[in-house]
Amino acid sequence: MKIAPAAIAALAFLACGSAWADSCPPLTVLSSNDMVSHASGLVLVPATLGTGSKLMLIDTGHAASEITPQAAQALHLDTYDKPVSGNSPQKMVLVSPFLLGNLRARALDFKVGDAHGLGSDAAIGGAIATDILSTNDVEFDFARGKFNLLSSDHCDGKVVYWQAPAVSVVAMTISADGAIAFPVTLDGHTLTAALDTGATATYLRPAAAKREFGAGPHAFQSLAFEGVAIANPAIMPGSDQNDAADSATAPSLVIGLDVLRHLHVYIAYREHKLYITPR
């Protein structure tokens, strides 16, 4: 499939049309961004926040985008309190404008947060999460070091434009906390997994490990996404701390960047589909 270039450089970030119902527009790249290497191992891309530039973490595992307190202060962004029912007010900042590659938003609200503890790094501004990511399609091209945002205004299923020996198409849901949940097969056991680019490692929740594989350490042979599989995946046991949400409804497996870097992942938020190929 041929990819059409973005027609307008300064496209409004949150604008998303619905012409797909009447026609079949070509796949359109809105913003192609270089992934920046960082000691944390996380996916970072450059962005403009108001009058300054920072690196932003791309986090598919959380609902709300964040600005660190240090970045808010350094960029002279005013904070305000957002009422939260039954809780203390949430500190927020209004970023105007916000630019990510060719995409521009006149103003976006971010909550003030620690962005996975990276706030002490002056180069990092915060995290871009599901509230922003889900307004378009998202592509992680790890082989070329590219994070791309694409228009969701296209025909369903017409997104894999790159050459791939196999394609997995998997239905996904978005939880209230912004996580992408989808089925995988781990050594023949069907589990619900979360796709989390805010996690560097892949881990199996303790309750799920015991329920599916019994007590004790485990060495896994295959992690499969429909027709695409990874042999001998390195899967860590979850700790009590990261297993706080362990329940019958929580994803059993959290898939982090150590596994995702072996794949080419396209998230079609409007379709509620993941397209996964080997990288």
Long-range contacts (C-beta under 8 A, 24 or more apart in sequence): 1-26, 1-27, 1-158, 1-159, 1-160, 1-161, 2-26, 2-161, 3-27, 3-28, 3-29, 3-161, 4-28, 4-29, 5-29, 6-30, 6-31, 6-102, 9-102, 10-102, 10-104, 11-102, 11-103, 11-104, 12-104, 12-105, 12-106, 13-98, 13-100, 13-103, 13-104, 13-105, 13-108, 13-132, 13-135, 14-105, 14-135, 16-135, 16-136, 16-151, 16-152, 16-153, 16-270, 17-151, 17-153, 18-153, 19-153, 20-152, 20-153, 20-154, 20-155, 20-156, 24-154, 24-155, 24-158, 25-151, 25-153, 25-154, 25-155, 26-154, 27-150, 27-151, 27-154, 27-158, 27-159, 27-161, 28-150, 28-151, 28-153, 28-154, 29-148, 29-149, 29-150, 30-101, 30-102, 30-103, 30-136, 30-149, 30-150, 30-151, 31-100, 31-101, 31-102, 31-103, 31-148, 31-149, 32-101, 32-146, 32-147, 32-148, 33-100, 33-101, 33-146, 33-147, 33-148, 33-149, 34-145, 34-146, 34-147, 35-142, 35-145, 35-146, 35-147, 38-124, 40-116, 40-118, 40-200, 41-200, 41-257, 42-116, 42-118, 42-197, 42-198, 42-200, 42-257, 43-140, 43-147, 43-197, 43-257, 44-124, 45-100, 45-101, 45-128, 45-147, 47-98, 47-99, 47-100, 47-125, 47-128, 48-97, 48-98, 48-99, 48-100, 49-75, 49-77, 49-95, 49-98, 49-125, 50-75, 50-76, 50-77, 50-95, 50-96, 50-97, 51-75, 51-76, 54-123, 54-124, 54-125, 54-126, 55-123, 55-124, 55-125, 56-100, 56-124, 56-125, 56-126, 56-127, 56-128, 57-115, 57-116, 57-118, 57-124, 57-126, 57-127, 57-128, 57-198, 58-127, 58-128, 58-133, 58-147, 58-197, 59-116, 59-127, 59-128, 59-129, 59-196, 59-197, 59-198, 60-129, 60-130, 60-133, 60-138, 60-178, 60-179, 60-180, 60-195, 60-196, 60-197, 60-198, 60-267, 61-129, 61-178, 61-179, 61-180, 61-194, 61-195, 61-196, 61-197, 61-198, 61-199, 61-254, 62-127, 62-129, 62-130, 62-177, 62-178, 62-179, 62-198, 63-129, 63-130, 63-131, 63-176, 63-177, 63-178, 64-110, 64-111, 64-113, 64-129, 64-130, 64-131, 64-178, 65-108, 65-110, 65-111, 65-126, 65-127, 65-128, 65-129, 65-131, 65-132, 66-110, 66-111, 66-112, 66-113, 66-114, 66-115, 66-126, 66-127, 66-129, 67-93, 67-95, 67-110, 67-111, 67-112, 67-113, 67-125, 67-126, 68-112, 68-113, 68-114, 68-115, 68-118, 68-119, 68-124, 68-125, 68-126, 69-112, 69-114, 69-119, 70-119, 70-120, 70-122, 71-119, 71-124, 71-125, 71-126, 72-112, 74-122, 75-125, 79-112, 82-111, 100-128, 100-149, 101-149, 103-149, 108-132, 116-198, 127-198, 129-178, 129-198, 130-174, 130-178, 130-179, 130-180, 131-178, 133-267, 133-269, 134-174, 134-269, 135-269, 136-269, 137-266, 137-267, 137-268, 137-269, 137-270, 138-266, 138-267, 138-269, 139-264, 139-265, 139-266, 139-267, 140-197, 140-260, 140-263, 140-264, 140-265, 140-266, 141-264, 141-279, 142-260, 142-261, 142-262, 142-263, 142-264, 142-279, 143-264, 143-279, 152-268, 152-269, 152-270, 152-271, 156-268, 156-271, 156-273, 157-271, 157-273, 159-266, 159-268, 159-275, 160-266, 160-275, 160-277, 162-264, 162-277, 164-264, 164-277, 164-278, 165-277, 165-278, 166-227, 166-228, 166-277, 166-278, 167-227, 167-228, 167-275, 167-276, 167-277, 168-225, 168-226, 168-227, 168-228, 168-274, 168-275, 168-276, 168-277, 169-226, 169-273, 169-274, 169-275, 170-225, 170-226, 170-273, 170-274, 170-276, 171-272, 171-273, 171-274, 172-267, 172-272, 172-273, 172-274, 173-272, 174-269, 174-272, 179-251, 180-267, 180-274, 181-251, 182-225, 182-274, 184-223, 184-224, 184-225, 184-253, 184-255, 185-222, 185-223, 185-224, 186-212, 186-220, 186-222, 186-223, 186-224, 186-233, 186-235, 186-253, 187-213, 187-220, 187-221, 187-222, 189-213, 191-251, 191-252, 191-253, 192-251, 192-252, 192-253, 193-251, 193-252, 193-253, 193-254, 193-255, 194-251, 194-253, 194-254, 194-255, 195-255, 195-260, 195-265, 195-267, 195-274, 196-254, 196-255, 196-256, 197-256, 197-257, 197-260, 199-254, 199-255, 199-256, 199-257, 200-256, 200-257, 200-258, 201-234, 201-236, 201-256, 201-257, 201-258, 202-233, 202-234, 202-235, 202-236, 202-253, 202-254, 202-255, 202-256, 202-258, 202-259, 203-235, 203-236, 203-237, 203-238, 203-242, 203-253, 203-254, 203-256, 204-235, 204-236, 204-237, 204-238, 204-252, 204-253, 205-238, 205-243, 205-246, 205-250, 205-251, 205-252, 205-253, 205-254, 206-237, 206-238, 206-239, 206-240, 206-243, 206-246, 207-243, 207-246, 207-247, 208-246, 208-252, 208-253, 209-237, 209-238, 212-252, 223-259, 225-263, 225-274, 225-276, 226-276, 228-263, 228-276, 228-277, 228-278, 230-259, 230-262, 230-263, 233-259, 234-258, 234-259
